[in-house]
Amino acid sequence: MPFLKSVLASIAIMVAVPALPSAVLAQAQPAVAAQQSKLDEIISRGVLRVGTTGDYRPFTYLNKDTGKFEGLDIDLAENLGKAIGVRVEFVQTSWPNLAKDFEAKAFDMAAGGVSITLDRAKKGAFSIPMMREGKTPIARCADKDKFQTIADIDKAGVRVIVNPGGTNERFARANIKAADIKVHNDNVTIFKEIAAGNADLMMTDSSETLYQQKLNPSLCAIHPEKPFDFAEKAYWLQRDVAFKDFVDQWFHMIRENGTYASIFSKWFS
């Protein structure tokens, strides 16, 4: 009987709870409707905003003659925009300001050779990786045998040049203690500093060293097939499940149907 009384009491309480007034329900409906995903927001806006630095060939480069961005990630972003059915708007940022601009939601995603890091993962989501690589040196071809290891590089008198604010500077400062570190603000002209003899080498992503040695015949990528560390590049997305799922599915499809290989070969052949 005590058990029966308890059940009856529970039923009485449930029955006694009044239904929510229709006015309250009406107020709740707009709040539910407002909880649209980032993907819904992009579709409604008709524009995908892509943050990019424009100084990291072959991934992103702002052509000063045309005033337009170009590169591997620029072509891929345009393809993604078509897949969503919206126009793509490129928002220029910089490596020192990338995280600040991302947190300010100046763009929906960052693209242009962006490496996956745990610090960035705290602030947003990453798409599935698009490329695997790591940091490796690029130096004048006459000096390439001098700089095979970190120990070879980290010696007094060696001049290591870095662009500020990104993973290149972070890697150099974490590993270089005895050599000199020179900061050069222009990532487009930084390799000319090495060719001109104003610096001895730079440690950057292996893909960039392969590309830059084609643009600068006096420079040689040093063991790009065996970089010093492990890294992956991806799109850095404002955190949203629907948006990430779409980007991941899009990339999976263009990788399988040959679109990615076609765009990649345009910039890395």
C-alpha positions in Angstrom: 0.0 0.0 0.0 2.8 2.5 0.7 4.1 1.9 -2.8 0.6 2.4 -4.3 0.2 5.7 -2.4 3.5 6.9 -3.7 2.5 6.2 -7.3 -0.9 7.8 -6.9 0.8 10.9 -5.4 3.1 11.1 -8.3 0.2 10.9 -10.7 -1.6 13.6 -8.8 1.4 15.9 -9.1 1.7 15.3 -12.8 -1.9 16.0 -13.4 -1.8 19.1 -11.2 1.0 20.7 -13.4 -0.8 23.3 -15.5 -0.1 23.5 -19.3 2.1 26.3 -20.4 0.0 29.3 -21.5 -0.1 29.8 -25.3 1.6 33.2 -24.9 4.6 31.5 -23.3 4.8 29.0 -26.1 4.5 31.7 -28.7 7.5 33.5 -27.1 9.5 30.3 -27.2 9.0 29.7 -30.9 11.2 32.6 -32.2 14.0 31.5 -29.8 14.0 28.0 -31.3 13.9 29.4 -34.8 16.8 31.7 -34.0 19.0 28.7 -33.3 20.0 28.2 -36.9 23.3 26.6 -37.8 26.3 28.4 -39.2 25.5 26.6 -42.5 22.0 27.9 -42.5 23.3 31.4 -41.8 25.7 31.2 -44.7 23.0 30.0 -47.0 20.6 32.8 -45.8 23.3 35.4 -46.3 24.2 34.1 -49.7 27.9 34.6 -48.9 30.7 32.4 -47.5 33.3 34.6 -45.9 36.8 33.2 -46.1 39.6 34.7 -44.0 43.0 34.4 -45.7 46.4 36.1 -45.4 47.2 36.4 -49.1 51.0 36.0 -48.5 51.5 32.2 -48.5 52.1 30.8 -51.9 51.0 28.4 -53.4 48.0 28.3 -50.9 47.0 32.0 -50.9 48.4 35.1 -52.6 46.9 38.5 -53.1 47.9 39.5 -56.6 48.6 43.3 -56.4 48.2 43.7 -60.2 44.7 42.2 -60.3 43.6 42.9 -56.7 42.4 39.3 -56.5 43.4 36.4 -54.3 44.8 33.3 -56.0 46.2 29.9 -54.9 45.3 26.3 -54.1 43.0 27.2 -51.1 41.4 30.1 -53.1 40.4 27.7 -55.9 39.1 25.2 -53.3 37.1 27.8 -51.4 35.5 28.9 -54.7 34.5 25.3 -55.3 33.1 25.0 -51.8 31.1 28.1 -52.3 29.5 26.6 -55.5 28.8 23.4 -53.6 26.9 25.4 -50.9 25.3 27.6 -53.6 26.6 30.9 -52.4 29.1 33.6 -53.4 32.6 33.5 -51.8 34.0 36.7 -50.2 37.7 36.7 -49.2 38.5 38.7 -46.1 42.2 39.6 -45.7 43.8 38.9 -42.4 47.4 38.3 -41.3 49.2 35.5 -39.4 49.6 37.7 -36.2 45.9 38.7 -36.3 44.4 35.4 -37.6 43.2 34.1 -34.2 41.9 37.5 -33.1 40.0 38.0 -36.4 38.7 34.4 -36.1 37.4 35.0 -32.5 35.8 38.3 -33.7 33.9 36.2 -36.3 35.2 38.4 -39.1 34.8 35.3 -41.4 33.1 31.9 -41.4 36.4 30.0 -41.9 40.1 30.5 -42.4 41.9 29.1 -45.4 45.3 29.4 -47.0 47.8 26.8 -45.7 46.4 26.9 -42.1 47.9 24.3 -39.9 46.0 22.4 -37.3 47.1 23.3 -33.8 45.5 22.6 -30.4 45.4 26.4 -29.6 43.3 27.0 -32.7 41.2 23.9 -32.0 40.2 25.5 -28.7 38.6 28.4 -30.6 37.0 26.6 -33.5 36.7 23.3 -35.4 38.8 21.9 -38.2 37.7 20.2 -41.3 39.2 16.8 -42.1 42.9 17.3 -43.0 43.7 18.2 -46.6 47.5 17.8 -46.5 50.1 16.2 -44.3 53.6 17.7 -43.9 55.9 19.4 -41.4 58.7 22.0 -41.0 61.8 21.6 -43.0 64.6 24.0 -44.0 65.1 25.9 -47.2 68.5 27.5 -47.8 70.8 28.5 -50.7 71.7 25.4 -52.6 75.4 25.9 -51.9 74.6 25.6 -48.2 72.1 22.8 -48.2 74.5 20.2 -46.8 75.2 22.4 -43.8 71.7 22.5 -42.4 70.5 18.9 -42.3 69.5 18.7 -38.6 68.3 21.1 -35.9 71.7 20.7 -34.3 73.4 21.9 -37.6 71.1 24.9 -37.6 71.2 25.9 -34.0 74.7 27.2 -33.9 76.1 30.7 -33.1 76.4 32.7 -36.3 73.6 31.0 -38.2 70.9 33.4 -39.3 67.4 31.9 -39.2 64.6 34.0 -40.8 61.0 33.8 -39.9 57.7 35.4 -40.7 55.9 36.6 -37.5 52.8 35.3 -35.8 52.4 31.8 -37.3 53.6 28.2 -36.7 57.0 29.0 -38.5 58.0 31.5 -35.8 56.7 29.2 -33.1 58.7 26.3 -34.3 61.9 28.4 -34.7 61.6 29.8 -31.2 60.9 26.4 -29.6 64.0 24.8 -31.3 66.5 27.6 -31.8 68.5 28.8 -28.8 72.0 29.6 -30.1 71.4 30.7 -33.7 70.1 34.2 -34.5 66.4 34.5 -35.3 65.5 37.4 -37.7 61.9 38.4 -38.1 60.8 39.5 -41.6 57.3 40.9 -41.8 56.7 40.3 -45.5 56.1 36.6 -46.1 56.1 37.2 -49.9 59.6 38.5 -50.1 61.2 36.5 -47.2 62.8 34.0 -49.5 64.6 36.7 -51.5 66.3 37.6 -48.2 67.9 34.1 -48.1 68.8 34.3 -51.8 70.4 37.7 -51.3 72.5 36.4 -48.4 70.7 38.5 -45.7 69.7 35.2 -43.9 71.0 31.6 -44.1 67.7 29.6 -44.0 64.1 29.5 -43.1 62.2 26.5 -41.6 58.7 26.3 -43.0 56.2 23.8 -44.3 57.7 21.3 -46.7 55.1 22.0 -49.4 56.2 25.7 -49.4 59.9 24.8 -49.7 59.1 22.7 -52.7 57.2 25.6 -54.3 59.6 28.3 -53.4 62.6 26.4 -54.8 60.9 26.6 -58.2 60.4 30.3 -57.9 63.9 30.9 -56.6 66.4 28.6 -58.5 69.3 29.5 -56.1 67.3 28.0 -53.1 66.9 24.3 -52.3 64.4 22.5 -50.1 66.2 20.4 -47.6 64.8 16.8 -47.1 61.1 17.9 -47.6 60.2 14.3 -47.7 61.4 13.9 -44.1 60.4 17.1 -42.2 61.4 17.8 -38.6 57.9 17.4 -37.2 54.3 16.4 -38.1 51.6 18.8 -39.2 48.4 18.8 -41.2 46.6 21.5 -43.0 42.8 22.0 -43.0 40.1 24.6 -43.0 39.6 26.4 -39.6 35.8 26.7 -39.2 33.6 28.6 -36.8 32.4 25.9 -34.5 29.1 24.4 -35.9 28.3 20.7 -36.4 26.2 21.2 -39.6 28.9 23.4 -41.2 31.7 21.1 -40.4 29.8 18.0 -41.6 29.1 19.7 -44.9 32.7 20.8 -45.5 34.0 17.4 -44.6 31.6 15.7 -47.0 32.4 18.2 -49.7 36.1 17.5 -49.4 35.6 13.8 -49.3 33.7 14.0 -52.5 36.1 16.2 -54.5 39.0 14.0 -53.3 37.3 10.9 -54.6 36.0 12.4 -57.9 39.3 13.9 -59.0 38.5 17.6 -58.5 41.0 18.0 -55.7 43.8 16.3 -57.7 43.1 18.6 -60.6 43.2 21.8 -58.6 46.3 20.5 -56.6 48.2 19.8 -59.8 47.6 23.3 -61.0 49.6 24.7 -58.1 52.1 22.0 -57.3 53.0 20.6 -60.7 
